[in-house]
Amino acid sequence: MKIDKELITHVAKVSRLNLTKKETDEFLPQLKEILNAFSEIQEVETKNTKPSYHSVELKNALREDIPGKCLDVKTALKNTKNKKDNYFVGPRVI
């Protein structure tokens, strides 16, 4: 694939980016380097490699849900000034 200023300008336009000439000149060698790295990766033999969807094995870190003792209303509301009729009072939304 030919990588030149026109390609960068086109990609920027499609991406709705306004690049300056200086930015375009700066991105040209960077884009070439990135695409060369990917072309090297494509040369690796992966015929007998199984697909990997995660880099590490996923494990659920969930605990058993065991009901415990709940706070009574008086204890739950003792440290707030914003209470009314045994409920917390929050800011009005609407």
DACOR-V294338 format. One record per pair of residues at least 12 apart in sequence whose ideal C-beta (glycine too) atoms are under 10 Angstrom apart, sorted by sequence separation. I is the first residue (numbers start at 1). J is the second residue. D is the distance in whole Angstrom. If there is no record, write none. Layout:
I,J,D ; I,J,D
//
This chain:
9,21,10 ; 12,24,7 ; 74,86,9 ; 76,88,8 ; 73,86,5 ; 5,19,10 ; 73,87,9 ; 8,23,9 ; 9,24,6 ; 12,27,9 ; 5,21,9 ; 8,24,5 ; 11,27,9 ; 8,25,9 ; 6,24,10 ; 8,26,10 ; 5,24,6 ; 8,27,5 ; 5,25,8 ; 8,28,6 ; 11,31,8 ; 7,28,9 ; 5,27,9 ; 8,30,10 ; 5,28,6 ; 8,31,6 ; 3,27,10 ; 4,28,7 ; 7,31,8 ; 3,28,7 ; 3,29,9 ; 4,31,10 ; 3,31,6 ; 4,32,9 ; 3,32,5 ; 3,33,10 ; 1,32,10 ; 3,34,10 ; 3,35,6 ; 3,36,9 ; 1,35,7 ; 1,39,9
//
